[in-house]
């Protein structure tokens, strides 16, 4: 695969895992079916066909391959991880009352909130069936813990949003829950199913955790920096939804009295007017909040790369290292 | 416990299982906690403290005891079953836009839909953690299958409601999913964790399945017959929510052209006016739909009792037999 070296790390990893990814796609198609309730595959296909990057299942496959696994169950686990992710997206869009996801109308808009809630529950149950089939209690423990941590992070976000007292510590707790928990579980179970030694499993967990945090920080940064076509949602969504993310937390920490009044009105009280998003962006610029957020993302990507030092030399390890850079390169 | 014989079967079973039920209450209180997100125990406690009858966890405990189990894990499984049930209630109330549950305002009304969706997800994850702790892959398989069947039944109900083509076959499929799947899983895992022989496990499954169907038919009948104080919800809720349940399905099957137009307007088109509920009740009476529904419930209770014949003589077996009668006695 030497001639792939000019491609993006994500594409190189996908090329390396091409057969595994095809098997994952097969199992996803097979398990999202429902004999009795045709709405389930309709709703799921809408999201699955929109084609996420399959980043999380790739992490599981990559970890398993890197640890020398040659059984069939890394495919089940990769599909499990993607089902948990898809279920979370369906529920998130209900919670956020979102209208757009991956550049398409959300399922809650096309069908209704009911379908999004219940199809999410179905996919979540399917994910537990899949992981049970692996017969590994360690894997079940890791993934059920991750699921609880994800839900806990989402609930914490509910109360942390719209509250100017939310600081970087709480932000990190939310991010570790809602995003990094699934990244770290994805890499960890890849190692566990392969029977990798404890130190390697720990390194895989640390890599996934740091990559997940970097990924979410970049996402939150792009919400203020990106273009709606590139990120599949609208710039300023978090501001309009009054979510307190890292750029705003940094700007609030440096706000003078007048600026604080602005954040209180727009985020805490939700009384937003025309021109407020522009004003918010100006304050982020003034305090260097976007640059500092970018620095934080780069630091977490560095932690992810460093975690890989705990793993033996392997071409997949190099791809994962490049992937950490790639995840933060989205902001450049 | 002879002097308890005049009590309701539910109370006699609760008295027999008093220590086990206390252990279940402890584990529920312990596991519904969340260090990071205090809203989780708030929302959960609102529902748990309202005190459901704990019927489903009692089924698991009873099955395990009847099969001679003396380990600790029937308590985990009973709590698992109650968590799955509670998660389902939280999501149901969002889906149905309900305002009352167990005679109290619903969580979605007191907090918001977001909290109900996410706390439901949390409890669902917690339930998988609990069952993983039992170390039994058989139990994990049964309960993850049941979860998928529940969600499938709920989605099927979404499309079956408001559709006059829904017949008794589809109704039974919905009921088997949304209600009976958890009853039968509850009894089945009680036998499995006790290492009961296959024939006994099968009998326990059949008992739970038939009891669950009887229970739901009674619930649907009470929606037209009960009093809001007794059932903790309002008479006619299903009619107003345009749910096609067994009494209406039976009346629609016998409707003349004019009656059919009434059902089409009120259930399919949702154009309800003052006096429509009274008219619906009159049509149910006219066609004997309530009596026939009651007969069906009694027949399912009979099937539940008959399934117990496959189990050895035991005082708990007699209590479960009485419980089947008790479940349908709510309609008298």
Boltz contact constraints between the chains, C-beta under 6 A:
constraints:
  - contact:
      token1: [A, 34]
      token2: [B, 152]
      max_distance: 6.0
  - contact:
      token1: [A, 36]
      token2: [B, 152]
      max_distance: 6.0
  - contact:
      token1: [A, 36]
      token2: [B, 156]
      max_distance: 6.0
  - contact:
      token1: [A, 36]
      token2: [B, 173]
      max_distance: 6.0
  - contact:
      token1: [A, 37]
      token2: [B, 152]
      max_distance: 6.0
  - contact:
      token1: [A, 37]
      token2: [B, 155]
      max_distance: 6.0
  - contact:
      token1: [A, 37]
      token2: [B, 156]
      max_distance: 6.0
  - contact:
      token1: [A, 39]
      token2: [B, 155]
      max_distance: 6.0
  - contact:
      token1: [A, 39]
      token2: [B, 159]
      max_distance: 6.0
  - contact:
      token1: [A, 40]
      token2: [B, 155]
      max_distance: 6.0
  - contact:
      token1: [A, 91]
      token2: [B, 117]
      max_distance: 6.0
  - contact:
      token1: [A, 94]
      token2: [B, 117]
      max_distance: 6.0
  - contact:
      token1: [A, 95]
      token2: [B, 114]
      max_distance: 6.0
  - contact:
      token1: [A, 95]
      token2: [B, 117]
      max_distance: 6.0
  - contact:
      token1: [A, 114]
      token2: [B, 95]
      max_distance: 6.0
  - contact:
      token1: [A, 114]
      token2: [B, 158]
      max_distance: 6.0
  - contact:
      token1: [A, 117]
      token2: [B, 91]
      max_distance: 6.0
  - contact:
      token1: [A, 117]
      token2: [B, 94]
      max_distance: 6.0
  - contact:
      token1: [A, 117]
      token2: [B, 95]
      max_distance: 6.0
  - contact:
      token1: [A, 117]
      token2: [B, 117]
      max_distance: 6.0
  - contact:
      token1: [A, 118]
      token2: [B, 151]
      max_distance: 6.0
  - contact:
      token1: [A, 118]
      token2: [B, 154]
      max_distance: 6.0
  - contact:
      token1: [A, 118]
      token2: [B, 155]
      max_distance: 6.0
  - contact:
      token1: [A, 121]
      token2: [B, 151]
      max_distance: 6.0
  - contact:
      token1: [A, 122]
      token2: [B, 151]
      max_distance: 6.0
  - contact:
      token1: [A, 125]
      token2: [B, 147]
      max_distance: 6.0
  - contact:
      token1: [A, 125]
      token2: [B, 148]
      max_distance: 6.0
  - contact:
      token1: [A, 125]
      token2: [B, 151]
      max_distance: 6.0
  - contact:
      token1: [A, 126]
      token2: [B, 148]
      max_distance: 6.0
  - contact:
      token1: [A, 128]
      token2: [B, 128]
      max_distance: 6.0
  - contact:
      token1: [A, 128]
      token2: [B, 144]
      max_distance: 6.0
  - contact:
      token1: [A, 129]
      token2: [B, 144]
      max_distance: 6.0
  - contact:
      token1: [A, 129]
      token2: [B, 148]
      max_distance: 6.0
  - contact:
      token1: [A, 132]
      token2: [B, 140]
      max_distance: 6.0
  - contact:
      token1: [A, 132]
      token2: [B, 141]
      max_distance: 6.0
  - contact:
      token1: [A, 132]
      token2: [B, 144]
      max_distance: 6.0
  - contact:
      token1: [A, 140]
      token2: [B, 132]
      max_distance: 6.0
  - contact:
      token1: [A, 141]
      token2: [B, 132]
      max_distance: 6.0
  - contact:
      token1: [A, 144]
      token2: [B, 128]
      max_distance: 6.0
  - contact:
      token1: [A, 144]
      token2: [B, 129]
      max_distance: 6.0
  - contact:
      token1: [A, 144]
      token2: [B, 132]
      max_distance: 6.0
  - contact:
      token1: [A, 147]
      token2: [B, 125]
      max_distance: 6.0
  - contact:
      token1: [A, 148]
      token2: [B, 125]
      max_distance: 6.0
  - contact:
      token1: [A, 148]
      token2: [B, 126]
      max_distance: 6.0
  - contact:
      token1: [A, 151]
      token2: [B, 118]
      max_distance: 6.0
  - contact:
      token1: [A, 151]
      token2: [B, 121]
      max_distance: 6.0
  - contact:
      token1: [A, 151]
      token2: [B, 122]
      max_distance: 6.0
  - contact:
      token1: [A, 151]
      token2: [B, 125]
      max_distance: 6.0
  - contact:
      token1: [A, 152]
      token2: [B, 34]
      max_distance: 6.0
  - contact:
      token1: [A, 152]
      token2: [B, 36]
      max_distance: 6.0
  - contact:
      token1: [A, 152]
      token2: [B, 37]
      max_distance: 6.0
  - contact:
      token1: [A, 154]
      token2: [B, 118]
      max_distance: 6.0
  - contact:
      token1: [A, 155]
      token2: [B, 37]
      max_distance: 6.0
  - contact:
      token1: [A, 155]
      token2: [B, 39]
      max_distance: 6.0
  - contact:
      token1: [A, 155]
      token2: [B, 40]
      max_distance: 6.0
  - contact:
      token1: [A, 155]
      token2: [B, 118]
      max_distance: 6.0
  - contact:
      token1: [A, 156]
      token2: [B, 36]
      max_distance: 6.0
  - contact:
      token1: [A, 156]
      token2: [B, 37]
      max_distance: 6.0
  - contact:
      token1: [A, 158]
      token2: [B, 114]
      max_distance: 6.0
  - contact:
      token1: [A, 159]
      token2: [B, 39]
      max_distance: 6.0
  - contact:
      token1: [A, 173]
      token2: [B, 36]
      max_distance: 6.0
